Amino acid sequence: MDLQLSGRVAVVTGASKGTGLAITRTLLEEGARVVAASRKSSPELDALAGPNLVHVAVDLMDPEAPGRVVERAVEEFGGLDILVNNAGGPPPGASLPRFGFLTPDDDDWRQMFEFNLFSAVRATRAAIPAMLERGGGSIVNISSTNARRPAPMNFDYNAAKAGLNNLAQGLSEEFGPQGIRVNTVSPGPVLTDWWTKEGGAADILAGATGADRDAVLEKVAPEMMSLTTGRLVDPQEVADAVALLVSPRSGSTTGVDLVVDGGFLKEL
């Protein structure tokens, strides 16, 4: 199916690895021109180098960074059609899961909201005028099923993602009549370095459960979260959902939260 993305200009944040890398690769394969934002590049992102890809090295914890990324897209490619607010997860120096409400302090909360909510707010604020100049566009925020499933862990992360969901729905109401669609994709546990890196979620859960890290990834975590598929989500599965949402073929889809979670959420 032709997603009609050829020649469209996209900004993807957190683009150097994991889900952001998969989204960047998929949009390029569909013919889009992509400005990929991340603190630094990666061998996998470098392998995608070509005339349709520009990497911007920025720290999205810097309030000025999201605006600079959007400006670069306009300078390089003449405008902006697509924004994917993918950057998120543990801020630099933090590891998740964190158990209990009393664990994160004020600084932890501030950093979590800076990275997972405020960076998206600032990128969106910069992107909307550029999209309006082209008659519309599409924004997708990468949230989390944790925004809809409260639990006695990751309180700061879950609250930031819930705010991101609310933001998307409000934006869809305000700017939908002007041609800008705003949607959310909420992944469940995705097999990225958040889980697999040393000291990451697999190691933390291994310490908490007494299992080894491989068992956590293959069996313990899927069982703990009652994943219907019995496995963690592949980043490409999230990227495919994003590509469909930003496509003109989803022209009547706005204000939705598309869940890609392996069956984690059971609620109607």
Secondary structure as a PSIPRED ss2 file (coil, helix, strand):
# PSIPRED VFORMAT (PSIPRED V4.0)

   1 M C   1.000  0.000  0.000
   2 D C   1.000  0.000  0.000
   3 L C   1.000  0.000  0.000
   4 Q C   1.000  0.000  0.000
   5 L C   1.000  0.000  0.000
   6 S C   1.000  0.000  0.000
   7 G C   1.000  0.000  0.000
   8 R C   1.000  0.000  0.000
   9 V E   0.000  0.000  1.000
  10 A E   0.000  0.000  1.000
  11 V E   0.000  0.000  1.000
  12 V E   0.000  0.000  1.000
  13 T E   0.000  0.000  1.000
  14 G C   1.000  0.000  0.000
  15 A C   1.000  0.000  0.000
  16 S C   1.000  0.000  0.000
  17 K C   1.000  0.000  0.000
  18 G H   0.000  1.000  0.000
  19 T H   0.000  1.000  0.000
  20 G H   0.000  1.000  0.000
  21 L H   0.000  1.000  0.000
  22 A H   0.000  1.000  0.000
  23 I H   0.000  1.000  0.000
  24 T H   0.000  1.000  0.000
  25 R H   0.000  1.000  0.000
  26 T H   0.000  1.000  0.000
  27 L H   0.000  1.000  0.000
  28 L H   0.000  1.000  0.000
  29 E H   0.000  1.000  0.000
  30 E C   1.000  0.000  0.000
  31 G C   1.000  0.000  0.000
  32 A C   1.000  0.000  0.000
  33 R E   0.000  0.000  1.000
  34 V E   0.000  0.000  1.000
  35 V E   0.000  0.000  1.000
  36 A E   0.000  0.000  1.000
  37 A E   0.000  0.000  1.000
  38 S E   0.000  0.000  1.000
  39 R C   1.000  0.000  0.000
  40 K C   1.000  0.000  0.000
  41 S C   1.000  0.000  0.000
  42 S C   1.000  0.000  0.000
  43 P H   0.000  1.000  0.000
  44 E H   0.000  1.000  0.000
  45 L H   0.000  1.000  0.000
  46 D H   0.000  1.000  0.000
  47 A C   1.000  0.000  0.000
  48 L C   1.000  0.000  0.000
  49 A C   1.000  0.000  0.000
  50 G C   1.000  0.000  0.000
  51 P C   1.000  0.000  0.000
  52 N C   1.000  0.000  0.000
  53 L E   0.000  0.000  1.000
  54 V E   0.000  0.000  1.000
  55 H E   0.000  0.000  1.000
  56 V E   0.000  0.000  1.000
  57 A E   0.000  0.000  1.000
  58 V C   1.000  0.000  0.000
  59 D C   1.000  0.000  0.000
  60 L C   1.000  0.000  0.000
  61 M C   1.000  0.000  0.000
  62 D C   1.000  0.000  0.000
  63 P C   1.000  0.000  0.000
  64 E C   1.000  0.000  0.000
  65 A H   0.000  1.000  0.000
  66 P H   0.000  1.000  0.000
  67 G H   0.000  1.000  0.000
  68 R H   0.000  1.000  0.000
  69 V H   0.000  1.000  0.000
  70 V H   0.000  1.000  0.000
  71 E H   0.000  1.000  0.000
  72 R H   0.000  1.000  0.000
  73 A H   0.000  1.000  0.000
  74 V H   0.000  1.000  0.000
  75 E H   0.000  1.000  0.000
  76 E H   0.000  1.000  0.000
  77 F H   0.000  1.000  0.000
  78 G C   1.000  0.000  0.000
  79 G C   1.000  0.000  0.000
  80 L C   1.000  0.000  0.000
  81 D C   1.000  0.000  0.000
  82 I E   0.000  0.000  1.000
  83 L E   0.000  0.000  1.000
  84 V E   0.000  0.000  1.000
  85 N E   0.000  0.000  1.000
  86 N C   1.000  0.000  0.000
  87 A C   1.000  0.000  0.000
  88 G C   1.000  0.000  0.000
  89 G C   1.000  0.000  0.000
  90 P C   1.000  0.000  0.000
  91 P C   1.000  0.000  0.000
  92 P C   1.000  0.000  0.000
  93 G C   1.000  0.000  0.000
  94 A C   1.000  0.000  0.000
  95 S C   1.000  0.000  0.000
  96 L C   1.000  0.000  0.000
  97 P C   1.000  0.000  0.000
  98 R C   1.000  0.000  0.000
  99 F E   0.000  0.000  1.000
 100 G C   1.000  0.000  0.000
 101 F C   1.000  0.000  0.000
 102 L C   1.000  0.000  0.000
 103 T C   1.000  0.000  0.000
 104 P C   1.000  0.000  0.000
 105 D C   1.000  0.000  0.000
 106 D H   0.000  1.000  0.000
 107 D H   0.000  1.000  0.000
 108 D H   0.000  1.000  0.000
 109 W H   0.000  1.000  0.000
 110 R H   0.000  1.000  0.000
 111 Q H   0.000  1.000  0.000
 112 M H   0.000  1.000  0.000
 113 F H   0.000  1.000  0.000
 114 E H   0.000  1.000  0.000
 115 F H   0.000  1.000  0.000
 116 N H   0.000  1.000  0.000
 117 L H   0.000  1.000  0.000
 118 F H   0.000  1.000  0.000
 119 S H   0.000  1.000  0.000
 120 A H   0.000  1.000  0.000
 121 V H   0.000  1.000  0.000
 122 R H   0.000  1.000  0.000
 123 A H   0.000  1.000  0.000
 124 T H   0.000  1.000  0.000
 125 R H   0.000  1.000  0.000
 126 A H   0.000  1.000  0.000
 127 A H   0.000  1.000  0.000
 128 I H   0.000  1.000  0.000
 129 P H   0.000  1.000  0.000
 130 A H   0.000  1.000  0.000
 131 M H   0.000  1.000  0.000
 132 L H   0.000  1.000  0.000
 133 E H   0.000  1.000  0.000
 134 R C   1.000  0.000  0.000
 135 G C   1.000  0.000  0.000
 136 G C   1.000  0.000  0.000
 137 G E   0.000  0.000  1.000
 138 S E   0.000  0.000  1.000
 139 I E   0.000  0.000  1.000
 140 V E   0.000  0.000  1.000
 141 N E   0.000  0.000  1.000
 142 I E   0.000  0.000  1.000
 143 S C   1.000  0.000  0.000
 144 S C   1.000  0.000  0.000
 145 T H   0.000  1.000  0.000
 146 N H   0.000  1.000  0.000
 147 A H   0.000  1.000  0.000
 148 R C   1.000  0.000  0.000
 149 R C   1.000  0.000  0.000
 150 P C   1.000  0.000  0.000
 151 A C   1.000  0.000  0.000
 152 P C   1.000  0.000  0.000
 153 M E   0.000  0.000  1.000
 154 N C   1.000  0.000  0.000
 155 F H   0.000  1.000  0.000
 156 D H   0.000  1.000  0.000
 157 Y H   0.000  1.000  0.000
 158 N H   0.000  1.000  0.000
 159 A H   0.000  1.000  0.000
 160 A H   0.000  1.000  0.000
 161 K H   0.000  1.000  0.000
 162 A H   0.000  1.000  0.000
 163 G H   0.000  1.000  0.000
 164 L H   0.000  1.000  0.000
 165 N H   0.000  1.000  0.000
 166 N H   0.000  1.000  0.000
 167 L H   0.000  1.000  0.000
 168 A H   0.000  1.000  0.000
 169 Q H   0.000  1.000  0.000
 170 G H   0.000  1.000  0.000
 171 L H   0.000  1.000  0.000
 172 S H   0.000  1.000  0.000
 173 E H   0.000  1.000  0.000
 174 E H   0.000  1.000  0.000
 175 F H   0.000  1.000  0.000
 176 G H   0.000  1.000  0.000
 177 P H   0.000  1.000  0.000
 178 Q H   0.000  1.000  0.000
 179 G C   1.000  0.000  0.000
 180 I E   0.000  0.000  1.000
 181 R E   0.000  0.000  1.000
 182 V E   0.000  0.000  1.000
 183 N E   0.000  0.000  1.000
 184 T E   0.000  0.000  1.000
 185 V E   0.000  0.000  1.000
 186 S E   0.000  0.000  1.000
 187 P E   0.000  0.000  1.000
 188 G C   1.000  0.000  0.000
 189 P C   1.000  0.000  0.000
 190 V E   0.000  0.000  1.000
 191 L C   1.000  0.000  0.000
 192 T C   1.000  0.000  0.000
 193 D H   0.000  1.000  0.000
 194 W H   0.000  1.000  0.000
 195 W H   0.000  1.000  0.000
 196 T H   0.000  1.000  0.000
 197 K C   1.000  0.000  0.000
 198 E C   1.000  0.000  0.000
 199 G C   1.000  0.000  0.000
 200 G C   1.000  0.000  0.000
 201 A H   0.000  1.000  0.000
 202 A H   0.000  1.000  0.000
 203 D H   0.000  1.000  0.000
 204 I H   0.000  1.000  0.000
 205 L H   0.000  1.000  0.000
 206 A H   0.000  1.000  0.000
 207 G H   0.000  1.000  0.000
 208 A H   0.000  1.000  0.000
 209 T H   0.000  1.000  0.000
 210 G C   1.000  0.000  0.000
 211 A C   1.000  0.000  0.000
 212 D C   1.000  0.000  0.000
 213 R H   0.000  1.000  0.000
 214 D H   0.000  1.000  0.000
 215 A H   0.000  1.000  0.000
 216 V H   0.000  1.000  0.000
 217 L H   0.000  1.000  0.000
 218 E H   0.000  1.000  0.000
 219 K H   0.000  1.000  0.000
 220 V H   0.000  1.000  0.000
 221 A H   0.000  1.000  0.000
 222 P H   0.000  1.000  0.000
 223 E H   0.000  1.000  0.000
 224 M H   0.000  1.000  0.000
 225 M C   1.000  0.000  0.000
 226 S C   1.000  0.000  0.000
 227 L C   1.000  0.000  0.000
 228 T C   1.000  0.000  0.000
 229 T C   1.000  0.000  0.000
 230 G C   1.000  0.000  0.000
 231 R C   1.000  0.000  0.000
 232 L C   1.000  0.000  0.000
 233 V E   0.000  0.000  1.000
 234 D C   1.000  0.000  0.000
 235 P H   0.000  1.000  0.000
 236 Q H   0.000  1.000  0.000
 237 E H   0.000  1.000  0.000
 238 V H   0.000  1.000  0.000
 239 A H   0.000  1.000  0.000
 240 D H   0.000  1.000  0.000
 241 A H   0.000  1.000  0.000
 242 V H   0.000  1.000  0.000
 243 A H   0.000  1.000  0.000
 244 L H   0.000  1.000  0.000
 245 L H   0.000  1.000  0.000
 246 V H   0.000  1.000  0.000
 247 S C   1.000  0.000  0.000
 248 P H   0.000  1.000  0.000
 249 R H   0.000  1.000  0.000
 250 S H   0.000  1.000  0.000
 251 G C   1.000  0.000  0.000
 252 S C   1.000  0.000  0.000
 253 T C   1.000  0.000  0.000
 254 T C   1.000  0.000  0.000
 255 G C   1.000  0.000  0.000
 256 V C   1.000  0.000  0.000
 257 D E   0.000  0.000  1.000
 258 L E   0.000  0.000  1.000
 259 V E   0.000  0.000  1.000
 260 V E   0.000  0.000  1.000
 261 D C   1.000  0.000  0.000
 262 G C   1.000  0.000  0.000
 263 G C   1.000  0.000  0.000
 264 F C   1.000  0.000  0.000
 265 L C   1.000  0.000  0.000
 266 K C   1.000  0.000  0.000
 267 E C   1.000  0.000  0.000
 268 L C   1.000  0.000  0.000
